[in-house]
Amino acid sequence: MTGDAGLVRLREDPDFRRFLAARLISLAGTSVTYIAFPVVVYELSGSPLLTAVVAAFQALPYLLLGLPAGALADRFDRKVVMVRADLVNAVVLASIPVAHWFGVLTVPHMLVAAFLVPALFVFFDAADFGAVPTLVGRDRIAGANSAIWSTSTVVETAVPLLAGALLAVVDGASLIAVDALTYIASALLIRAITRPLSDPSRAGAEPLNRSALVADVREGLHFLWGHVTVRSMTIVGALQSVAGGAFVGQLVPWSDLQLGVQAGDWRLGVVFSAWGVGVLLASLAFPRAVRRVGAARVTLLCLPASAVLCTATAFAYDWVSGSLALVAWGAAYMGVVINTITYRQQVTPEPLMSRVNTTGRMLSFGLGWPVGSVLGGVVSQFSGPREAMLAGAAVLAVGVVVAWTSPLRHEGAAPAMVAP
């Protein structure tokens, strides 16, 4: 099946359209929260370190919950897991504007919510990783991921512009109410999908107990670590995530202190959206790049570009140069991320899909992102946001060396498929 034919069939698939619509609506709300959360914490505390903690909490739940979440998502009905995670997250997010309207919103409240929302999303994401291949079939994974990432990025690019403008007239805490509503809409759309998102023949086939859960986790780890290409991509992904966490944790202070763009300024929305433009470019170019040079080579080429562009972004001197640098860095950075996720989905057997992909994300994003966020927060507290970003870039440079001395150099163009 060609890429174009696959995309046409995906557009005609009503269940995939529901799945994609749920993601787009949820991402629209999440894009608002992405700006609002650090802005609210920075306004309440005035602390770059506490603002960095918010970014760390985006990934820390993966480190703490990734292994059991992946194993449970492989055992239970993935659709049920996704719907319930969405609904509970709606309640958590709704508590923020309500507390603000009653004048009782505090930094601890924000930090608790900043942890709970991604913690619940870990279970949603674990089910989502396994749901995509089950929903579209392995031969359409690359096309489905390209469609998901490209359309999602359009939302993630446009919405921050709107959110940045709205922050001039609406407080950040009230904007978070939008995200609560989008989680409800996402739950309803996923519930309306008619095809199963798990293999019905094995869901709940064995009793769940501690020993069985440990065995499931061990099986996923064994596959991930035993597949040399998946293992190498996971390691370099973790090192790149350190740089990403260091930057995102300091995005608001960096915009304020280095670019001269404060909360309430429409240019803050442009800066936030610039990264999304780069992600869009990466998602559009990804399928063709993989067909031409192979998944491993895409990672090897994008990673050094990501290191160079991270350093260039750190030295941006105004909102225009900062935004342009972010476009380029976002493309290189997400080229590595999208490629790694798709490759894992292509080579992992269906019964292991959720736990292997969640474990891979746990070891890369879940470990690297909070480490980078804390590293950036500490460095920024004493030296400034530019130095924090350069510290992340130094770790990313180590990742380039690791990648080019790993088995990725010898990987062929086509992934080695593993039979269930």
Sequence and secondary structure as in RCSB ss.txt:
>XXXX:A:sequence
MTGDAGLVRLREDPDFRRFLAARLISLAGTSVTYIAFPVVVYELSGSPLLTAVVAAFQALPYLLLGLPAGALADR
FDRKVVMVRADLVNAVVLASIPVAHWFGVLTVPHMLVAAFLVPALFVFFDAADFGAVPTLVGRDRIAGANSAIWS
TSTVVETAVPLLAGALLAVVDGASLIAVDALTYIASALLIRAITRPLSDPSRAGAEPLNRSALVADVREGLHFLW
GHVTVRSMTIVGALQSVAGGAFVGQLVPWSDLQLGVQAGDWRLGVVFSAWGVGVLLASLAFPRAVRRVGAARVTL
LCLPASAVLCTATAFAYDWVSGSLALVAWGAAYMGVVINTITYRQQVTPEPLMSRVNTTGRMLSFGLGWPVGSVL
GGVVSQFSGPREAMLAGAAVLAVGVVVAWTSPLRHEGAAPAMVAP
>XXXX:A:secstr
  HHHHHHHHHT HHHHHHHHHHHHHHHHHHHHHHHHHHHHHHHH  HHHHHHHHHHHHHHHHHHHHHHHHHHHH
S HHHHHHHHHHHHHHHHHHHHHHHHTT   HHHHHHHHHHHHHHHHHHHHHHHHHHHHHH GGGHHHHHHHHHH
HHHHHHHHHHHHHHHHTTTS HHHHHHHHHHHHHHHHHHHHT  S SS TTTTT S   HHHHHHHHHHHHHHHH
HSHHHHHHHHHHHHHHHHHHHHHTTHHHHHHHTS   TT HHHHHHHHHHHHHHHHHHHHHHHHHHHH HHHHHH
HHHHHHHHHHHHHHT  SHHHHHHHHHHHHHHHHHHHHHHHHHHHHHS GGGHHHHHHHHHIIIIIHHHHHHHHH
HHHHHHHT HHHHHHHHHHHHHHHHHHHHTSGGGG  SS      
